[in-house]
Amino acid sequence: MRLPPHLSLSLFYLTSFAVLGVYLPYFNLYLEDLGFSGLQIGVVSALLPLCGVVVPAAGGILADRLGRRRGLVILSTWTALLAFLILLGTRSFAGVALGVTAFAVLRAPAVPLVDTTAMELSERGGPHYGRMRAWGSVAFILAALGCGRVVGLWGDEAVLIAAVVALGLNALAALLLPDDPARPAAARAPGGIRAFLRQPRVLLFLGACVLSQASHGPYYVFYSIHLERLGYPPLEIGLLWALAVTCEIVAMLKMPAVLKRHGTLATLSIALLLAGGRWVILAVATTRVPLVLAQTLHAATFAAFHVAAVTHAHRLFGEARRASGQALYSSATFGLGNVLGMLLSGAFHDRIGVPGLFVAASGIAVSGAVLVFAAARREQSASRGL
């Protein structure tokens, strides 16, 4: 059975981010239930972004050389499922670390490769990328809420079963993905990716992506803890998180009009400047109204930035390097950016506190905007042949 391409891609995003909706909020609770120390939990938590630094880029380069994106996605999702099954048979730190590492490595290439296919479909007149990707955000919310009830009924260990079910659905969804389009012969032998990456406009773009995600480090690591210290109950903390993801979904649906009006680089710079403002608000806010305002800005700081960056990478890297471009964007953003942001947040938390971390994050985001401005100037020079 084969679905229309846009439906199969939407289904893949839905099932893929359902996995994260189960894993990210609840897997650490399971590790705590196993009796792991805080350091051990931190090490296991870092494995997913650490594997995202190198593996997606390697997968994208391989896909461009072989011209077999769909096959690699299928291999990635099914082997990731098998790797996660290791966790059903071990309760030791070494065994869990091994299982999570194998799962993270094998899963990492899939989403950037599917992003490449989704962008090509959009380019050929299909639905905009953001409208397909938004289903992933919807699934994250629903999976997180649903798994919360499952864990409440059957205990923390139920997260493993829920994750296996979600991974199985994701592997089945991969089988329904559209075939890879035939590429002209000239596109089958891209020039050296290293030489391409030396171009300043490419380095500036990827650098801005690293800084954008790194600026989110204090938010992802300490936001809930910060709100708890301010006296907010768990329900309100959860609602603030849900508000951010809801705004993310709305923004993704509206991105075609935004990109048509502003273009990719201008959208990236606006998103980064708004991120700078968002982190300042979180540094000083204690009451509900500014906290709500800061969460609505997630529509810009994550959703608008991500869709604009995926679109820009698709155009910047060209037909011959499309999978490599999406994979390198993913490695820079969700790999290196996440790792730097989280590690630096942990390292400086005791020295400057959460408000200080958010002030620093604001500076990082604005620095990213400066890199985008420089990339835009390079693009203009390239277009004029200078």
C-alpha positions in Angstrom: 0.0 0.0 0.0 1.4 3.4 -0.9 -0.1 6.7 0.2 0.0 10.0 -1.6 3.5 11.4 -1.0 2.4 14.3 1.2 0.4 12.0 3.4 3.2 9.5 3.8 5.7 12.3 4.7 3.2 13.7 7.2 2.7 10.3 8.7 6.4 9.8 9.0 6.8 13.1 10.9 3.9 12.2 13.1 5.3 8.8 14.1 8.9 10.1 14.4 8.1 12.9 16.8 5.7 10.7 18.7 8.9 8.7 19.7 10.4 11.9 21.1 7.1 12.8 22.9 7.4 9.5 24.7 11.2 9.4 25.2 12.2 13.0 26.2 9.7 13.7 29.0 9.6 10.2 30.6 12.8 8.2 29.9 14.8 10.0 32.7 12.0 9.1 35.2 12.6 5.5 34.3 16.4 5.9 34.8 15.7 7.4 38.2 13.5 4.5 39.0 16.4 2.2 38.2 18.4 3.9 40.8 20.8 5.8 38.5 22.7 8.7 40.0 22.3 12.2 38.7 25.6 12.0 36.8 24.6 8.8 35.2 21.2 10.2 34.1 23.0 13.3 32.7 25.4 11.1 30.7 22.6 9.0 29.2 20.6 12.2 28.4 23.6 13.7 26.5 23.9 10.7 24.2 21.1 11.6 21.9 22.4 15.1 21.0 26.0 13.9 21.0 25.2 11.3 18.4 23.4 14.0 16.5 26.6 16.0 16.0 28.3 13.7 13.4 25.9 10.9 12.4 23.3 12.9 10.4 26.0 14.6 8.3 27.6 11.2 7.5 24.1 9.8 6.5 23.4 12.7 4.3 26.7 12.5 2.4 26.2 8.8 1.9 22.6 9.3 0.7 23.8 11.9 -1.9 26.5 9.5 -3.1 24.2 6.5 -3.4 21.0 8.3 -4.4 19.1 6.0 -2.0 17.5 8.2 0.6 14.3 6.1 1.1 16.3 2.9 1.6 18.6 4.5 4.2 15.5 5.9 6.1 14.0 2.4 6.2 17.3 0.9 7.4 17.6 3.7 10.0 14.1 3.3 11.5 14.1 -0.5 11.6 17.6 -0.8 13.1 16.8 1.9 15.7 13.8 -0.1 16.7 15.9 -3.2 17.2 18.6 -1.3 19.1 16.0 0.1 21.5 14.9 -3.5 22.3 18.2 -3.8 24.1 16.8 -1.7 26.9 14.1 -4.2 27.6 16.7 -6.7 28.7 19.1 -4.6 30.8 18.9 -2.5 33.9 22.7 -1.7 34.3 24.2 1.6 33.5 26.5 0.1 30.9 23.7 -1.8 29.2 21.4 1.2 29.1 24.2 3.5 27.8 25.0 1.0 25.1 21.3 0.6 24.1 20.7 4.4 24.0 23.9 5.0 22.0 23.0 2.4 19.4 19.4 3.8 19.2 20.7 7.4 18.9 23.3 6.5 16.2 20.9 4.5 14.1 18.0 6.9 14.3 19.9 10.1 13.7 20.0 10.1 9.8 16.3 9.5 9.2 14.6 12.9 9.7 17.1 15.1 7.7 16.8 12.7 4.8 13.0 12.9 5.0 13.3 16.7 5.2 15.1 16.6 1.9 12.3 14.6 0.2 9.6 16.9 1.8 11.4 20.0 0.4 11.6 18.5 -3.0 7.9 17.6 -3.0 7.0 21.2 -1.9 9.2 22.5 -4.7 7.3 20.5 -7.2 4.0 22.0 -6.1 3.1 19.9 -3.1 2.2 21.1 0.3 4.7 23.5 2.0 7.3 21.7 4.1 6.0 23.4 7.3 2.5 22.0 6.8 3.9 18.5 6.7 6.4 18.9 9.5 3.7 20.4 11.8 2.2 17.0 12.3 5.4 16.1 14.1 4.7 18.8 16.7 1.1 17.7 17.0 2.3 14.1 17.7 4.8 15.3 20.3 2.1 16.9 22.4 -0.3 14.0 22.0 2.3 11.4 22.8 3.6 13.3 25.8 0.1 13.6 27.2 -0.9 10.0 26.4 2.4 8.5 27.8 1.9 10.5 30.9 -1.4 8.6 31.6 0.2 5.3 30.7 3.1 5.9 33.1 0.7 7.0 35.8 -1.2 3.7 35.4 1.6 1.2 35.0 4.7 2.9 36.3 7.8 4.3 34.8 8.9 1.1 33.1 5.8 1.5 30.8 7.8 4.2 28.9 9.9 1.4 27.3 6.8 -0.3 25.9 5.3 3.0 24.7 8.6 3.9 23.0 8.8 0.5 21.3 5.3 0.9 20.0 6.0 4.4 18.7 9.3 3.2 17.0 7.4 0.3 15.4 4.9 2.7 13.9 7.7 4.9 12.7 9.4 2.0 11.0 6.2 1.0 9.3 5.6 4.6 8.2 9.1 4.6 6.6 7.9 1.8 4.3 5.2 4.1 2.9 7.6 6.9 1.9 7.7 7.9 -1.7 10.4 6.6 -4.0 13.5 8.7 -4.5 13.2 10.9 -7.6 15.4 10.2 -10.5 18.4 12.6 -10.6 20.0 13.8 -13.8 23.5 12.3 -14.4 25.1 15.7 -13.6 23.7 15.6 -10.1 25.0 12.2 -9.2 28.6 13.2 -8.7 28.7 16.3 -6.5 31.9 18.1 -6.0 33.8 17.7 -2.8 31.6 18.7 0.2 34.7 20.0 2.1 35.5 22.5 -0.6 31.8 23.6 -0.6 31.8 24.0 3.2 34.7 26.4 3.0 32.6 29.0 1.4 31.9 31.9 3.9 28.2 32.0 3.1 27.9 28.3 4.0 30.0 28.6 7.2 28.1 31.7 8.3 24.7 30.0 7.8 25.7 26.9 9.7 27.4 29.0 12.5 24.1 30.9 13.0 22.3 27.6 13.3 24.6 26.4 16.0 24.2 29.7 17.9 20.4 29.6 17.5 20.1 26.2 19.1 22.8 26.8 21.7 20.8 29.9 22.9 18.0 27.5 23.7 20.2 25.5 26.1 19.1 27.2 29.3 15.5 26.9 28.2 15.6 23.2 27.6 17.7 22.4 30.7 16.5 24.8 33.4 13.2 26.4 32.3 10.9 24.0 34.3 13.3 24.2 37.3 13.2 28.0 37.1 9.5 28.1 37.1 9.3 25.7 40.0 11.6 28.0 42.0 9.3 30.9 41.2 6.5 29.0 42.8 4.6 27.8 39.8 2.8 24.4 40.2 3.4 21.5 37.8 0.1 22.0 35.9 1.0 25.6 35.0 4.5 24.6 34.0 3.0 22.0 31.7 0.6 24.4 30.2 3.4 26.9 29.4 5.3 24.2 27.6 2.1 23.2 25.7 1.5 26.8 24.8 4.9 27.0 23.2 4.4 23.9 21.1 0.9 25.0 20.1 2.4 28.3 18.8 5.1 26.3 17.0 2.4 24.4 15.1 0.5 27.6 14.1 3.7 29.2 12.9 4.6 26.2 10.8 1.3 26.3 9.1 1.8 30.1 8.4 5.3 29.9 7.1 4.6 29.8 3.4 3.3 33.4 3.6 6.1 34.5 5.9 8.8 33.2 3.6 7.2 34.6 0.5 7.1 38.0 2.1 10.5 38.1 3.8 12.7 35.3 2.3 14.8 32.8 4.2 17.7 34.9 5.5 15.6 37.8 6.7 13.3 35.4 8.5 16.3 33.8 10.2 17.6 37.1 11.4 14.2 38.2 12.7 13.8 34.9 14.5 17.2 35.3 16.2 16.5 38.9 17.3 13.2 37.8 18.7 15.0 35.0 20.5 17.3 37.6 22.1 14.2 39.4 23.3 12.6 36.1 24.5 15.5 35.2 26.7 15.7 38.6 28.3 12.0 38.3 29.2 12.7 35.0 30.9 15.7 36.4 32.7 13.6 39.1 34.4 9.9 37.9 34.4 8.2 36.4 37.4 4.6 37.0 36.6 2.3 35.1 34.3 1.7 37.7 31.5 5.4 38.1 30.4 6.0 34.4 30.8 3.1 33.7 28.5 4.4 36.3 26.0 7.8 34.6 26.1 6.3 31.2 25.3 4.3 32.6 22.3 7.7 33.7 20.8 8.6 30.0 20.4 6.7 30.4 17.2 9.6 32.5 15.9 12.6 31.3 17.8 12.1 27.6 16.9 9.4 27.1 14.3 10.1 30.0 12.0 13.8 29.6 12.3 13.6 25.8 11.6 11.4 26.1 8.5 13.4 29.0 7.1 16.7 27.2 7.8 15.5 23.9 6.1 14.3 25.9 3.1 17.6 27.9 2.9 19.7 24.8 3.2 17.7 23.2 0.4 18.5 26.1 -1.9 22.0 26.8 -0.7 23.4 23.2 -1.1 21.8 22.7 -4.5 20.4 19.5 -6.1 23.5 17.5 -5.9 24.0 18.0 -2.2 20.5 18.3 -0.8 20.6 15.4 1.6 24.1 16.5 2.7 22.8 20.0 3.3 19.8 18.9 5.5 22.0 16.5 7.4 24.7 19.2 8.0 22.0 21.6 9.2 20.7 19.0 11.6 24.2 18.2 12.9 25.0 21.8 13.4 21.7 22.7 15.0 20.2 19.7 16.9 23.7 18.1 17.4 26.4 20.6 18.1 24.1 23.5 19.1 22.2 21.4 21.6 25.4 19.9 23.1 27.0 23.3 23.5 23.9 25.0 24.9 23.2 22.2 27.4 26.8 21.7 28.5 27.5 25.5 28.9 24.2 25.9 30.8 25.2 23.2 33.3 28.7 24.5 33.6 27.7 28.1 34.4 24.5 27.5 36.3 26.0 27.6 39.8 28.0 30.7 38.9 25.5 33.0 37.4 22.1 31.4 38.0 19.2 30.8 35.6 18.5 34.5 35.0 22.2 35.0 34.1 22.1 32.0 31.8 19.1 33.6 29.9 21.0 36.9 29.6 23.9 35.1 28.1 21.5 33.2 25.8 20.2 36.5 24.5 23.7 37.6 23.6 24.3 34.3 21.8 21.1 34.6 19.8 21.9 38.2 18.7 25.4 37.0 17.7 23.7 34.5 15.5 21.7 37.3 13.9 25.0 39.1 13.1 26.2 35.9 11.3 23.0 35.8 9.3 23.5 39.5 8.2 27.0 38.6 7.1 25.7 35.5 5.2 23.1 37.7 3.4 25.9 40.1 2.3 27.9 37.1 1.0 24.8 35.8 -0.9 24.3 39.2 -2.5 28.0 39.3 -3.6 27.7 35.7 -5.0 24.5 36.6 -6.9 26.4 39.6 -8.5 29.3 37.4 -9.3 31.7 39.3 -7.0 
